[in-house]
Amino acid sequence: MPKSSKPAPTVGDIVHVKFWDHSNGGERPMHFEVTGWLTKVTREGYQLHFWKYIDPVDAAADDNKKDNEDWWWIVRKAITDIKVLK
């Protein structure tokens, strides 16, 4: 990831991320982008929810929570740009 003078994104931020991804059987790696709610940060990557409950009461009451939320893990070294939107 390019060095920046901006502070690193933190849990709770809404971010837009551009990153390199693998290409199974492809000619080259592919450049992608995703927007989501940053929910976990580790040394290796960022977890971004792109489909998430807003109200924790709704999440707690839903027996089908595992099918109603989804996220991506993005490896930090693959990121070419990350911007905090909110």
MDAnalysis code that builds the backbone (N, CA, C; Angstrom):
import MDAnalysis as mda
import numpy as np

u = mda.Universe.empty(258, n_residues=86, atom_resindex=np.repeat(np.arange(86), 3), trajectory=True)
u.add_TopologyAttr("name", ["N", "CA", "C"] * 86)
u.add_TopologyAttr("resid", np.arange(1, 87))
u.add_TopologyAttr("resname", ["MET", "PRO", "LYS", "SER", "SER", "LYS", "PRO", "ALA", "PRO", "THR", "VAL", "GLY", "ASP", "ILE", "VAL", "HIS", "VAL", "LYS", "PHE", "TRP", "ASP", "HIS", "SER", "ASN", "GLY", "GLY", "GLU", "ARG", "PRO", "MET", "HIS", "PHE", "GLU", "VAL", "THR", "GLY", "TRP", "LEU", "THR", "LYS", "VAL", "THR", "ARG", "GLU", "GLY", "TYR", "GLN", "LEU", "HIS", "PHE", "TRP", "LYS", "TYR", "ILE", "ASP", "PRO", "VAL", "ASP", "ALA", "ALA", "ALA", "ASP", "ASP", "ASN", "LYS", "LYS", "ASP", "ASN", "GLU", "ASP", "TRP", "TRP", "TRP", "ILE", "VAL", "ARG", "LYS", "ALA", "ILE", "THR", "ASP", "ILE", "LYS", "VAL", "LEU", "LYS"])
u.atoms.positions = np.array([
    [0.841, -1.171, 0.000],
    [0.000, 0.000, 0.000],
    [0.885, 1.233, 0.000],
    [0.549, 2.234, -0.805],
    [1.367, 3.436, -0.843],
    [1.391, 4.140, 0.514],
    [2.510, 4.741, 0.852],
    [2.620, 5.502, 2.092],
    [1.805, 6.782, 1.953],
    [1.177, 7.191, 3.061],
    [0.335, 8.371, 3.033],
    [0.502, 9.137, 4.337],
    [0.263, 10.438, 4.270],
    [0.304, 11.245, 5.480],
    [-1.046, 11.210, 6.197],
    [-2.069, 10.641, 5.559],
    [-3.388, 10.531, 6.175],
    [-3.369, 9.439, 7.239],
    [-4.152, 9.633, 8.317],
    [-4.214, 8.580, 9.331],
    [-4.861, 7.316, 8.753],
    [-4.465, 6.165, 9.296],
    [-5.016, 4.889, 8.840],
    [-6.499, 4.815, 9.195],
    [-7.284, 4.163, 8.352],
    [-8.695, 3.988, 8.669],
    [-8.860, 3.157, 9.948],
    [-9.958, 3.382, 10.656],
    [-10.212, 2.666, 11.897],
    [-11.577, 1.985, 11.847],
    [-11.762, 1.034, 12.746],
    [-13.024, 0.302, 12.832],
    [-14.170, 1.304, 12.968],
    [-15.220, 1.078, 12.180],
    [-16.378, 1.969, 12.174],
    [-16.400, 2.907, 10.986],
    [-15.249, 3.104, 10.331],
    [-15.202, 3.961, 9.145],
    [-15.889, 3.284, 7.966],
    [-16.496, 4.094, 7.105],
    [-16.954, 3.635, 5.803],
    [-15.813, 3.948, 4.836],
    [-15.325, 2.921, 4.120],
    [-14.144, 3.112, 3.272],
    [-14.385, 2.624, 1.848],
    [-13.631, 3.199, 0.940],
    [-13.567, 2.772, -0.454],
    [-12.154, 2.262, -0.675],
    [-12.029, 1.002, -1.129],
    [-10.723, 0.362, -1.263],
    [-10.505, -0.113, -2.690],
    [-9.334, 0.188, -3.249],
    [-8.898, -0.381, -4.525],
    [-7.785, -1.372, -4.204],
    [-7.840, -2.550, -4.819],
    [-6.883, -3.591, -4.457],
    [-6.670, -4.566, -5.610],
    [-5.543, -5.251, -5.565],
    [-5.225, -6.307, -6.521],
    [-5.775, -7.627, -5.999],
    [-6.338, -8.420, -6.889],
    [-6.879, -9.719, -6.511],
    [-6.342, -10.773, -7.467],
    [-6.363, -12.007, -7.017],
    [-5.895, -13.106, -7.861],
    [-6.880, -13.341, -9.010],
    [-6.438, -14.071, -9.987],
    [-7.277, -14.410, -11.137],
    [-7.041, -15.882, -11.455],
    [-7.940, -16.725, -11.024],
    [-7.804, -18.166, -11.233],
    [-7.889, -18.494, -12.725],
    [-6.802, -18.951, -13.292],
    [-6.765, -19.296, -14.707],
    [-6.693, -18.095, -15.637],
    [-6.579, -16.905, -15.068],
    [-6.557, -15.688, -15.891],
    [-5.176, -15.372, -16.422],
    [-5.102, -14.327, -17.172],
    [-3.854, -13.882, -17.787],
    [-2.996, -13.056, -16.825],
    [-3.644, -12.445, -15.819],
    [-2.937, -11.537, -14.914],
    [-3.801, -11.287, -13.686],
    [-3.224, -10.695, -12.625],
    [-4.053, -10.297, -11.491],
    [-5.014, -9.190, -11.918],
    [-6.086, -9.060, -11.195],
    [-7.118, -8.074, -11.557],
    [-7.187, -6.984, -10.499],
    [-7.498, -5.752, -10.938],
    [-7.647, -4.621, -10.030],
    [-9.138, -4.453, -9.734],
    [-9.508, -4.433, -8.448],
    [-10.905, -4.340, -8.028],
    [-11.094, -3.177, -7.077],
    [-12.373, -2.892, -6.767],
    [-12.698, -1.914, -5.748],
    [-13.915, -2.392, -4.973],
    [-14.001, -1.956, -3.718],
    [-15.120, -2.309, -2.852],
    [-15.337, -1.158, -1.876],
    [-16.579, -0.972, -1.501],
    [-16.937, 0.020, -0.495],
    [-17.641, -0.712, 0.637],
    [-17.278, -0.400, 1.868],
    [-17.928, -1.065, 2.983],
    [-17.580, -0.453, 4.318],
    [-18.154, -1.041, 5.345],
    [-17.972, -0.625, 6.725],
    [-16.817, -1.413, 7.307],
    [-15.783, -0.743, 7.744],
    [-14.601, -1.394, 8.298],
    [-14.938, -1.940, 9.687],
    [-14.930, -3.280, 9.822],
    [-15.367, -3.898, 11.076],
    [-14.241, -4.578, 11.837],
    [-13.131, -4.898, 11.193],
    [-11.967, -5.464, 11.892],
    [-10.710, -5.017, 11.166],
    [-9.648, -4.828, 11.938],
    [-8.343, -4.462, 11.386],
    [-7.308, -5.378, 12.034],
    [-6.487, -6.011, 11.195],
    [-5.380, -6.825, 11.698],
    [-4.100, -6.367, 11.002],
    [-2.976, -6.941, 11.406],
    [-1.709, -6.639, 10.719],
    [-1.776, -7.037, 9.257],
    [-2.520, -8.101, 8.959],
    [-2.561, -8.641, 7.599],
    [-3.636, -8.016, 6.717],
    [-4.730, -7.549, 7.309],
    [-5.798, -7.076, 6.443],
    [-6.901, -6.302, 7.128],
    [-7.864, -5.932, 6.293],
    [-9.053, -5.205, 6.724],
    [-10.283, -6.060, 6.422],
    [-11.224, -6.121, 7.377],
    [-12.506, -6.779, 7.120],
    [-13.520, -5.684, 6.824],
    [-14.168, -5.791, 5.660],
    [-15.171, -4.819, 5.249],
    [-16.510, -5.509, 5.077],
    [-17.492, -5.073, 5.851],
    [-18.865, -5.532, 5.647],
    [-19.459, -4.695, 4.518],
    [-20.037, -5.358, 3.543],
    [-20.732, -4.612, 2.490],
    [-22.237, -4.819, 2.592],
    [-22.655, -5.687, 3.501],
    [-24.081, -5.904, 3.779],
    [-24.166, -6.150, 5.272],
    [-24.734, -5.204, 6.030],
    [-24.663, -5.267, 7.493],
    [-25.894, -4.634, 8.108],
    [-26.326, -5.213, 9.225],
    [-27.413, -4.607, 9.993],
    [-26.997, -3.237, 10.494],
    [-27.930, -2.308, 10.518],
    [-27.693, -0.998, 11.114],
    [-28.030, -1.051, 12.597],
    [-29.135, -1.724, 12.932],
    [-29.622, -1.788, 14.296],
    [-29.180, -3.099, 14.959],
    [-28.376, -3.033, 16.016],
    [-27.926, -4.258, 16.669],
    [-29.079, -5.085, 17.253],
    [-30.201, -4.445, 17.557],
    [-31.374, -5.177, 18.053],
    [-31.927, -6.066, 16.938],
    [-31.978, -5.543, 15.728],
    [-32.422, -6.359, 14.585],
    [-31.495, -7.555, 14.386],
    [-30.196, -7.325, 14.477],
    [-29.226, -8.407, 14.297],
    [-29.406, -9.480, 15.369],
    [-29.600, -9.062, 16.612],
    [-29.753, -10.006, 17.711],
    [-31.044, -10.818, 17.586],
    [-32.071, -10.217, 17.021],
    [-33.375, -10.882, 16.925],
    [-33.493, -11.801, 15.715],
    [-32.568, -11.707, 14.775],
    [-32.679, -12.452, 13.519],
    [-32.011, -13.814, 13.628],
    [-32.805, -14.875, 13.496],
    [-32.261, -16.236, 13.529],
    [-31.434, -16.561, 12.287],
    [-31.542, -15.750, 11.269],
    [-30.872, -16.005, 9.998],
    [-29.708, -15.038, 9.778],
    [-29.103, -14.544, 10.850],
    [-28.063, -13.512, 10.749],
    [-26.906, -13.929, 9.840],
    [-26.474, -15.184, 9.931],
    [-25.314, -15.601, 9.126],
    [-25.564, -15.468, 7.631],
    [-26.820, -15.515, 7.207],
    [-27.141, -15.354, 5.787],
    [-27.486, -13.915, 5.419],
    [-27.631, -13.048, 6.417],
    [-28.058, -11.677, 6.155],
    [-26.954, -10.643, 6.321],
    [-25.746, -11.083, 6.597],
    [-24.601, -10.183, 6.610],
    [-23.506, -10.813, 5.764],
    [-22.691, -9.977, 5.138],
    [-21.579, -10.510, 4.349],
    [-20.436, -9.508, 4.361],
    [-19.222, -10.023, 4.194],
    [-18.025, -9.185, 4.253],
    [-16.920, -9.780, 3.405],
    [-15.908, -8.955, 3.202],
    [-14.672, -9.341, 2.510],
    [-13.516, -9.086, 3.444],
    [-12.474, -9.912, 3.354],
    [-11.179, -9.602, 3.942],
    [-10.284, -9.142, 2.799],
    [-9.680, -7.984, 2.940],
    [-8.763, -7.453, 1.939],
    [-7.356, -7.448, 2.551],
    [-6.428, -8.099, 1.883],
    [-5.045, -8.161, 2.352],
    [-4.397, -6.786, 2.180],
    [-3.801, -6.275, 3.230],
    [-3.206, -4.927, 3.195],
    [-2.201, -4.743, 2.062],
    [-1.356, -5.738, 1.833],
    [-0.313, -5.602, 0.814],
    [-0.883, -5.504, -0.586],
    [-2.132, -5.905, -0.773],
    [-2.761, -5.860, -2.096],
    [-3.454, -4.523, -2.355],
    [-3.583, -3.682, -1.325],
    [-4.316, -2.414, -1.453],
    [-3.477, -1.372, -2.164],
    [-4.075, -0.740, -3.166],
    [-3.412, 0.349, -3.880],
    [-3.931, 1.717, -3.439],
    [-5.157, 1.761, -2.887],
    [-5.723, 3.020, -2.417],
    [-6.844, 2.712, -1.437],
    [-6.920, 3.488, -0.364],
    [-8.027, 3.370, 0.584],
    [-8.400, 4.766, 1.049],
    [-9.691, 5.070, 0.966],
    [-10.185, 6.395, 1.356],
    [-11.325, 6.234, 2.348],
    [-11.292, 7.023, 3.397],
    [-12.386, 7.052, 4.371],
    [-13.490, 7.928, 3.804],
    [-14.709, 7.378, 3.731],
    [-15.843, 8.133, 3.211],
    [-16.671, 8.750, 4.329],
    [-16.647, 8.112, 5.493],
    [-17.440, 8.624, 6.623],
    [-16.719, 8.278, 7.901],
])
